[in-house]
Amino acid sequence: MAKEIQVVFLDDEESILDGIQRLFIKEPYGVFTTTSAEQAKEIIGKEKVKVVVSDQRMPEIQGVKFLQEVKASHPDTVRILFTGYTDFTAAEEAINVGEVYRFISKPWKTTELLSTIRQSIEHYDLVFEARNKSEALEISNKKLKAMYDMQKEFTSTVSHELRTPLASIKTAI
């Protein structure tokens, strides 16, 4: 049985992508690796991808630019910048423009990478769950308001209907 793809890695080095595939083989979620930004966008559009990890320096597109495009089309997806270079301008741009969740340095530490991806998936799930609960609460609130308005109208109608007979009884007494 194929695992549901939840993480996409975009890097221009096949050897890194091969290492990523081997590293995540035992994880309960599927990982898709590619050297093509267009292929990554295609998978992100088709699958319920929770995390996108992009290398910063690639021939086709800069990682920050790619993550910015992912943010525009899939704002809930957790974005991570994967880089072997300490480029503070790129880091600043990634934070301000791409709104990256984390940076992962190359070469990575296996436990740190696995942990970061797991935390990213949990973060996505928590945000998704909170949004669903918020929407459900909003719907319940609208229903409650409608019921309150109906109850108010009913009370007003009953009050009006009882006034006439009570006035007659009062006059008779």
Phi, psi and chi 1 to 4 in degrees:
 res  aa     phi    psi   chi1   chi2   chi3   chi4
   1 MET       -  129.9 -175.6  174.7  108.5      -
   2 ALA   -75.5  142.4      -      -      -      -
   3 LYS   -81.5  147.4  -62.1  177.5 -164.0  175.4
   4 GLU   -68.5  127.1  179.8 -176.6    0.4      -
   5 ILE   -71.9  117.6  -64.9  173.2      -      -
   6 GLN  -119.9  -13.7  -65.4 -177.7    2.3      -
   7 VAL  -131.6  133.9 -177.4      -      -      -
   8 VAL  -119.8  128.3  170.7      -      -      -
   9 PHE  -109.9  127.4  -83.6   88.7      -      -
  10 LEU  -117.5  118.6  173.1   63.0      -      -
  11 ASP  -151.4  149.8 -160.6  -56.6      -      -
  12 ASP   -88.4   -1.6   59.5  -25.4      -      -
  13 GLU  -108.0  114.5  -64.3  179.9   47.7      -
  14 GLU   -58.5  -37.5  -71.4  -76.4  -12.4      -
  15 SER   -63.4  -36.8   60.6      -      -      -
  16 ILE   -67.4  -43.8  -73.1  177.0      -      -
  17 LEU   -64.3  -36.7  -63.9  176.0      -      -
  18 ASP   -62.9  -42.8  -70.4  -17.8      -      -
  19 GLY   -62.9  -39.4      -      -      -      -
  20 ILE   -63.4  -46.1  -65.6  -68.4      -      -
  21 GLN   -58.1  -45.5  -76.2  -72.5   -0.6      -
  22 ARG   -65.6  -40.0  -75.7 -169.1  -54.7  -84.1
  23 LEU   -64.2  -36.7 -179.5   62.6      -      -
  24 PHE   -99.6    8.3  -74.7   89.6      -      -
  25 ILE   -59.1  -33.9 -163.4  103.2      -      -
  26 LYS   -92.2   -2.5  -68.0 -176.7 -179.9  177.8
  27 GLU   -73.1  152.7  -67.4  -60.5  -48.6      -
  28 PRO   -75.6   -5.0   25.5  -32.7      -      -
  29 TYR  -116.5  157.4   46.8   83.3      -      -
  30 GLY   -84.5  145.7      -      -      -      -
  31 VAL  -122.3  130.6  173.0      -      -      -
  32 PHE  -111.5  129.1  179.9   79.5      -      -
  33 THR  -118.9  143.8   60.0      -      -      -
  34 THR  -157.8  156.6 -176.7      -      -      -
  35 THR  -100.6   -2.2   57.6      -      -      -
  36 SER  -110.0  122.4  163.3      -      -      -
  37 ALA   -62.9  -38.0      -      -      -      -
  38 GLU   -64.7  -41.0  -70.4  -53.3  -46.6      -
  39 GLN   -66.0  -39.7 -165.2  175.3   23.0      -
  40 ALA   -62.0  -44.5      -      -      -      -
  41 LYS   -62.0  -38.0  -72.2  178.9 -164.6  174.0
  42 GLU   -62.3  -46.6 -168.9  177.2  -51.4      -
  43 ILE   -65.1  -41.9  -71.0  -65.2      -      -
  44 ILE   -61.4  -35.2  -66.7  166.0      -      -
  45 GLY   -72.8  -30.8      -      -      -      -
  46 LYS   -89.5  -40.6  -73.4 -179.2 -174.9  174.9
  47 GLU  -100.8  166.2  -57.2  -73.6  -28.9      -
  48 LYS   -89.3   75.0 -173.7  178.5  178.0 -178.5
  49 VAL   -79.1  129.4  173.6      -      -      -
  50 LYS   -97.8  -31.1  -63.2  179.5  179.2 -178.2
  51 VAL  -134.8  135.5 -179.0      -      -      -
  52 VAL  -123.3  125.7  175.3      -      -      -
  53 VAL  -115.4  124.6 -177.2      -      -      -
  54 SER  -127.2  137.2  175.5      -      -      -
  55 ASP   -68.7  147.9 -176.1   23.4      -      -
  56 GLN   -76.8  -50.4  171.2   58.3   12.2      -
  57 ARG   -99.7  105.9  -66.4 -169.1 -178.1  176.7
  58 MET  -135.2  153.5  -65.2 -178.5  -64.0      -
  59 PRO   -67.8  -34.5   11.5  -15.6      -      -
  60 GLU   -78.3  -45.1 -170.7  179.2  -33.7      -
  61 ILE  -158.2  144.6 -172.7  171.1      -      -
  62 GLN   -71.9  146.0  -69.0  -67.5  -52.8      -
  63 GLY   -58.2  -41.9      -      -      -      -
  64 VAL   -62.4  -42.8  171.1      -      -      -
  65 LYS   -63.2  -43.9  176.5   72.2  174.6  150.7
  66 PHE   -61.0  -46.5  174.4   73.8      -      -
  67 LEU   -65.1  -33.1  -67.4  175.3      -      -
  68 GLN   -63.9  -41.3 -175.5 -180.0    7.6      -
  69 GLU   -66.3  -38.8  -70.0  174.8   10.2      -
  70 VAL   -63.2  -43.2  169.3      -      -      -
  71 LYS   -59.5  -41.4  177.2 -172.2  167.7 -150.3
  72 ALA   -65.3  -39.6      -      -      -      -
  73 SER   -90.8  -28.7   62.0      -      -      -
  74 HIS  -139.8   75.8  -63.7   82.5      -      -
  75 PRO   -61.9  -23.0   18.0  -25.7      -      -
  76 ASP   -82.3  -17.7  -65.1  -24.7      -      -
  77 THR   -65.2  133.1  -57.1      -      -      -
  78 VAL   -75.9  130.4  178.1      -      -      -
  79 ARG  -113.2  133.1  -64.7  164.4  -57.4  -78.7
  80 ILE  -130.0  135.8  -62.4  174.1      -      -
  81 LEU   -98.8  130.1 -169.1   64.0      -      -
  82 PHE  -112.8  113.5 -158.5   44.7      -      -
  83 THR  -147.0  149.0 -176.0      -      -      -
  84 GLY  -102.7    2.5      -      -      -      -
  85 TYR  -119.6  141.3  -56.3   95.2      -      -
  86 THR   -92.8   92.9  -53.3      -      -      -
  87 ASP  -117.4  100.0 -175.9   -8.8      -      -
  88 PHE   -65.7  -31.2  -67.7  109.4      -      -
  89 THR   -64.9  -44.3  -54.7      -      -      -
  90 ALA   -65.2  -39.1      -      -      -      -
  91 ALA   -63.6  -44.0      -      -      -      -
  92 GLU   -63.6  -43.4 -178.3 -179.4   16.0      -
  93 GLU   -65.1  -39.2 -171.6  178.4   -1.7      -
  94 ALA   -62.1  -40.9      -      -      -      -
  95 ILE   -70.4  -47.6  -68.8  167.5      -      -
  96 ASN   -78.1  -36.4  -65.4  -29.0      -      -
  97 VAL  -101.0  -51.1  178.4      -      -      -
  98 GLY   -84.6  -11.1      -      -      -      -
  99 GLU    46.4   55.8  -66.4 -178.4   24.7      -
 100 VAL   -70.1  148.5  -61.8      -      -      -
 101 TYR   -80.7  -41.2  178.5   71.4      -      -
 102 ARG  -153.9  164.8  -69.2  -84.7  -55.4  -94.6
 103 PHE  -111.5  142.4  -70.8   93.4      -      -
 104 ILE  -124.3  124.7  -61.9  174.6      -      -
 105 SER   -87.8  145.6  -61.8      -      -      -
 106 LYS  -100.0  141.9  -67.4  179.6 -166.4  174.5
 107 PRO   -67.7  143.2   24.8  -29.4      -      -
 108 TRP   -88.2  159.7   65.3   83.3      -      -
 109 LYS   -94.7  127.5  -66.8  178.9 -178.3  158.3
 110 THR   -52.3  -50.2  -59.5      -      -      -
 111 THR   -64.2  -37.8   54.7      -      -      -
 112 GLU   -66.4  -43.1 -178.9 -176.5   -6.3      -
 113 LEU   -64.4  -48.4  179.8   58.0      -      -
 114 LEU   -59.5  -44.8  -71.9  168.4      -      -
 115 SER   -63.1  -43.4  174.5      -      -      -
 116 THR   -62.5  -43.1  -61.8      -      -      -
 117 ILE   -66.6  -43.0  -61.5  -59.1      -      -
 118 ARG   -60.6  -45.5  -73.7 -179.3 -165.8  131.4
 119 GLN   -62.6  -37.2  -72.0  170.9   -0.5      -
 120 SER   -65.4  -42.1  -60.7      -      -      -
 121 ILE   -65.0  -42.9  -70.1  171.6      -      -
 122 GLU   -62.1  -41.1  -73.5  174.3   15.7      -
 123 HIS   -59.9  -47.5  174.1   81.0      -      -
 124 TYR   -58.5  -47.8  177.2   93.5      -      -
 125 ASP   -61.8  -40.8  -70.1  -16.3      -      -
 126 LEU   -65.5  -43.9  -74.5  172.2      -      -
 127 VAL   -63.7  -44.0  168.4      -      -      -
 128 PHE   -62.0  -45.4 -172.6   75.7      -      -
 129 GLU   -63.7  -43.6 -177.6 -179.6  -28.0      -
 130 ALA   -62.6  -41.3      -      -      -      -
 131 ARG   -64.7  -42.8 -178.3  170.0  -70.9  122.9
 132 ASN   -62.9  -42.3  -76.0  -14.5      -      -
 133 LYS   -66.8  -37.7  -74.8 -175.0  178.3 -179.6
 134 SER   -64.0  -43.2  176.3      -      -      -
 135 GLU   -65.1  -41.3  -71.8  170.4    0.0      -
 136 ALA   -64.1  -40.3      -      -      -      -
 137 LEU   -64.8  -39.7 -172.6   58.6      -      -
 138 GLU   -62.7  -43.3 -145.7  171.7  -71.0      -
 139 ILE   -64.1  -45.0  -69.9  167.3      -      -
 140 SER   -62.0  -38.7  -65.4      -      -      -
 141 ASN   -63.9  -41.6 -150.6    7.3      -      -
 142 LYS   -64.7  -41.1  -75.2  178.7 -176.8  175.8
 143 LYS   -63.9  -42.6  -73.9  179.7 -177.3  176.1
 144 LEU   -62.8  -41.7 -171.5   58.8      -      -
 145 LYS   -63.8  -42.2 -174.2 -179.1  179.2  -29.1
 146 ALA   -63.0  -41.3      -      -      -      -
 147 MET   -65.4  -39.7  -71.9  171.5   60.3      -
 148 TYR   -63.0  -43.9  173.8   72.8      -      -
 149 ASP   -62.5  -40.3  -70.3  -16.3      -      -
 150 MET   -64.3  -41.5  -75.9  174.3   47.2      -
 151 GLN   -65.0  -40.1 -178.0  -97.9  -27.1      -
 152 LYS   -63.9  -43.6 -145.9  163.5   91.8  175.4
 153 GLU   -65.0  -41.7 -174.2  179.3  -38.1      -
 154 PHE   -62.3  -45.8  174.4   74.7      -      -
 155 THR   -61.3  -42.5  -56.3      -      -      -
 156 SER   -63.4  -43.8  174.5      -      -      -
 157 THR   -64.5  -46.7  -56.9      -      -      -
 158 VAL   -61.8  -43.1  167.6      -      -      -
 159 SER   -60.5  -44.6  171.7      -      -      -
 160 HIS   -64.7  -43.7  177.1   72.8      -      -
 161 GLU   -67.2  -28.7  -66.5  -63.5  -38.4      -
 162 LEU   -83.9  -22.3  -73.8  176.3      -      -
 163 ARG   -61.7  -44.7  -92.1 -167.2 -148.4  123.6
 164 THR   -61.9  -52.8  -54.9      -      -      -
 165 PRO   -63.9  -36.4  -15.0   20.8      -      -
 166 LEU   -66.3  -38.6  -71.4  175.5      -      -
 167 ALA   -63.4  -40.4      -      -      -      -
 168 SER   -63.3  -44.2  -62.8      -      -      -
 169 ILE   -63.3  -42.0  -66.6  170.2      -      -
 170 LYS   -63.2  -42.9 -176.3  177.3  175.7 -174.4
 171 THR   -65.0  -40.0  -55.0      -      -      -
 172 ALA   -66.7  -35.2      -      -      -      -
 173 ILE   -73.3      -  -69.7  175.8      -      -
